[in-house]
């Protein structure tokens, strides 16, 4: 079995456990609240029945993940979570994103990368993970590109809701291998906002297809971009769509963990259109 097949098989083994899913939903509600909450409020926000919520909360209290105020019967996060999360506390953003990027690199035989969006409208390459096979796209660490160029730029523009006037000025400074009309660029940005990922097929770099999604901080500013880079023609339209949704899922999972941002709702799949 190929490595891509093995990766897919691992994800398909087993099924979700409802009680665990409910417990995680409850923890997320408690974690996002600015003040302690009662059972009814937690149950409503988590979409779990009050009786089940109470039982799960009692278990979480027993494990130290949640604390309860005896007088008000309200709940907050407990120090027990630090015991579990401690190995992650001193890791860099790149290290935290690495497992998801490794999965993308292996499944799609692509070079996966993380870019930091800098205040000077540049994107800085923080790190990359290459697939196991010997042939792949390579970038030098600390490579800098215009933050609004290629798939990365479309993702940054979509995530940051950049005004048209400011976007047009930044777009004009980009050197494309194959020029992209500004109207087309805007359509691509809108498509990225709808589906959660952007695609560039040989427009910025000759022979290279890139797919990207941006992570925003709590204020809605694009801070990081996760991307995958392949040889042009390596994947068909369906393959690029699967790759794009894999990156969008990574963004949705990592964004609240890294920046404390509200988890964005999953975007509905848009009408199929040819990526540019």
N, C-alpha and C positions, 0 to 999 in steps of 0.2 A: 504494500500500500504506500502511496506517495505521502510525503509529509503533509501536504495540503489535505489529503484524505484522512490522515490520522487526526489532524486538528479538528476537522469537521466531526469525526466520529466521537472524539472526546466530548464535544459540546452536546452531542445527541444522546449520550448515555444518561439514563435516569430521568426523573421528572421533578418538577418543583414541589417542595413540601409546603403545603398551605400554611401551616402554623409558623414556619420560619418566615415566609413572605409577610404574614400578618405582623409578626414581631418586628421585622425590619421596618415596615410601614409605621408602626407605633413609635419606634425609636426615632425615625425621621421627624415625626410630628413633635415629639418631645424636644428633640434637638433644635428644631427651627423656631420654637416658641420663645418669646422674650421673657415670659414669666411662667411660673408653674401652672400646670393645667390639671383639671379634674378628669375623671374617667369619661364622663359624657362628652366633653369637648374633644378629648383625644380620640375617642371612638368615632365621632362624627368626621373629624379631619382625616383619620386613617381609613375610613370606609370599612370598619370592623364592628361587629356587634358589641354593645356595652358589656355583656357577660363575658365574651371571649377576650375583650380588651382588659377587663379586670383580672382575669386569670393569667393572661400573658404578663401584665404589669406586676403581679405578685411574684411571678417567676423571675422577671428581670430584676426586681428588688432583691430577691433572694440571691441572685448572682452578682449583685453590686452594680449592675449596669444602669439602674434607675434608683432614685431615692424618693421616699414619700414623707410628706409632712403630716404627722399624726393628727394635728389639730384641724387642718384644712382638707386633708385627703387629696392633696395635689402632688404632682409628680415632676421631678427634674432629672436630668442626666446624673449618673453617679460616677464616682472615680474608677469603678471597675472597668469602664471603657478605656481608660488610659492604659491599663495593664495589657489590654488586647492591642491597642493602637500604638503603643510605645515604639515598636520597631519601625514604624512609619514616620515618627515625628521628626527625625533628623535627616530624612531623605530629601533629595532635590526633586523638583518637578519632573525632571527627566527620568529619575529612578522610579518615581511613582507611576509614570506613564509607560514604563518599559514593558511590563507584562502584556498590556493590550497591544502595544506596537509590535512586540515580538510575534503575537498571534497573527496580526495583519501581514507582517513580512513573510511568515511561513506559509500561510494559507494562499496568498495571492502572488508569492514569489516576487515581491516588490521591495524596494528600499523604503523603509518607514522612517519618518523624520519628525523632529520637534523644532519649531521656530519660535523665537521670542519677538513680539511686536514692540519695537523700540519707539521712543518719542520722536525720533527724527525721521519717521516714515520709512524706516528700514526694517526688514525682517532678518534676524540673526539666527543662524543654525546652531542650536544647542547640542544636538546629537542625532545620530542616525543608527538604525539597525538594518543590517543587510540580510537577505535570505540565505539559506544554507547552500543553495547552488552557487556555482562559481561565477555566473554572469549576472551582473546587476548594475544599476545606475549608481554612480559614486559622487558624493559631494565632500568637499573639504570642510572640516569643522570650522566654525566661526565665519562661514560664508555669509555675506550680506547681499540681499537683493531688495529692490523697492517693495515696500510692504503691500502695495496694491497691484503687484504684477502676478500674472499667471493664475493658477488655481488658488494659491495662497492669498493673493490680492483680492480675488472675488469673495473668498471666505471672510477676509477681514472687513471688506466693505459691507457685506451682508450682515455680519454680526454686529458691527458698530453703527449700522443705519447711517452711514456717512451721507451728508447732504450732497445733492447732485453737483452743486457748484464746486465744492471742495473736492469731490471725487473727480470731476473733469480736469481740474488743475493737476492733480496727482497722476491721473491717467496719461496726460500729455507728456509727462517726463519719462515714461516707460519706453524702453527699446525692445520691441517685439521681434521675434524671428519672422513671424507671419503677422502683419498688422491686423488688429481687431477693431472694427468700427466701434465708436463709443456707444452707439445705440445698441449694438450687439452685446457689448460689455455690460451695459445696464440690464439687459434681459437676462444675462447669465447671473448677475448679482441677485436679481429677483428670484431666479430659479433656485439659487443656493439658499436664500432665505426660506423658501418654501419646503425644500427637501432636506436641508441640513448639511449639504456638502457641495463643493464646486469642482468642476473638471476643466482641465486645459489639455488639449490634444495637439501637441507640437506647435502651439502658437508662441510660447515664450522661449522654449528651448527646442532646437531641431531634434526630431525623432523621439522626444520624451513626452509621455502622458503623465500628468500629475492630478491627484485627487486630494482635496483638503477640506478640513473643518476647523473652525475657530472656537476657542474657549474664552469666555468673558469673565471679568471680575464682577463683584457685587454691584458696581456702578454701571455695568453694561459695556465696559471698554474691552475690546479685544486684547488679550494678553499673550496667549499662546496659540499656535496653529499646529495641528497634527496633520501630516500629509503622507502620501504614498506615491512613489515614482516608479514608472515602468517604461519599457521600450514601447514606442508607438505601435499599435496593432497587437500587442501581447494579450490584451483582453478585448472581447467584443463588448457590445453595449450592455448586455445582461451582466457580464462580469464586472464592468465598471460600476453598474448600479449596485451590485452586491458589495463591492469594495467601498463605495461611497456610504452605503448604509452601515457598514462595519465601522467606519470612521465616525459617522454621526452618532452611533451608539456609544463609542468610546468617549466622545465629547460629552454626551448626556450623563455618563457615569462619572467622569473625572471632574467636570466643571464644579459641581457643588462640593466635592471633596477638597479641591485645591483652592477654591476662592470663596466658598460659602454662599455661592449664588443659588437662587431658587432653581430647582430642577426644571428645565424647560419641557413643555409637553411634547410628546413625540409628533413629529410632522407627518401629515398624511402623505402618502406617495403621490407625487404630481403626475399629470398626464405625461406619458412617455414622449420624450423629444430627444433628438440627437444631440449629445454633448458636443461642445465646441472646443 
